Amino acid sequence: MDTLTKVELIKGFAEEIVTEEELKNMFETKEHPVIYDGFEPSGVAPIHFGLLRATNLKTMLSTGVRFKLYLADYFGFINNKLGGNLETIQTAGEYFIEVWKACGIDTNKVEICWASELMDGMKYWDRALKIAKQTTLNRIKKSVTIMGRKEGDELSFAQLMYPIMQVSDIFELELDGCQMGMDQRRANMLARDIAEKYKWQKPVAMHHSLLLGLKGIQSTDGNKEEVMMASKMSKSDPSSCIYMHETFDELKSKLNKAFCPEKIVEGNPILDYSKNIIFKNIKEMKIERPAKFGGDITFTSYKELEDTYVAGKLHPMDLKVGVGNELEKLIKPVREYFEKNSKAKELYNVVKNAKITR
């Protein structure tokens, strides 16, 4: 696969690449560049973890990268996830690994890393202090959005260390690039600035869009980042989230209640899922309709679906039915994996019954 093809594959899911020229150079100079994505193990997996991230990861692996999946257990601990119980958080991490397997990720082709192991030594904390020395408190406060907090929230001192630790991870993992959501942008930009100051390797930053919650855009107040954070799908809010263990009936019920304004694309979560998940996994989408409403209709691209919807030739309820059918096809194998695999089922039950905190 040539460099331009690799870059185009990544541009197919990345909302932003910092910078595209650096990405090209990375592929031209390294046969197997090292990329990562990181996760706080903090609850039952939603579709933006199980479907969106898995789809992006498969695309990344097709370009020949070495990928590191980073389980940020200590980050979940200081961020008070699952009651701040490290043992439960680590169990959730083991559950996450099973979700990846169920989604078709060959875990033999990725390196799974744990924060608690990476941080075990003075070398890590020496680097963290060097990063802290070059970072202002004001920038750290602005960066707490990476942990799902707002600037101005009352935070523990440990939580203020979170951005420093995340930036330190990037260098400790010896990465060529970071493939993460737009909500992690501040940490990756800080890492790039720090790299310049210390002449460390500057990571290429690839940021994918965040999936909208089922309620759509939740606020128009504040800047673009604040609106994005308020409106994204959150696993801690069942009314805005679709989980990887939903039954088909549960899935249909949630989609029926979802925000889906007629002829409108912006802020429409149903179209968002069509664009960023469904058409990344299938070549065509068939929506069944009664003959009196135009009969069955098949789309071979997201653009075709969007144009038809904006023209008013596809009703919101028909779109919801079609999207529900396709999401069910993607979720069903995961649900069945956890029903048949005793270890995975046991891990899921622990996480499902754990107290969700933030």
Protein Blocks (a to p, Z undefined) as FASTA:
>chain_A
ZZklmmmmmmmmmmbdcdfklmmmmmmmpmbacdddddddebdcdfklmmmmmmmmmmmm
mnopacdddddfklmmmnopghlpaklmmmmmmmmmmmmmmnopafklpccddfklmmnc
jklmmmmmmmmmmpcfklmmmmmmmnopaehiacdfklmmmmmmmmmmmmmnopabdcdd
fklmmmmmmmmmmmmmnopacdddddddddddfklpabfgdcfklmmmmmmccfklmklp
ccfkbcfklmmmmmmmpccdehiaghpaklmmmmmmmmmmbmbdcddddfknnpaaddfb
fklmmmmmmnopacfklmmmmmmmmmmmmmmmmmmmmmmmmklmmmmmmmmmpccdZZ
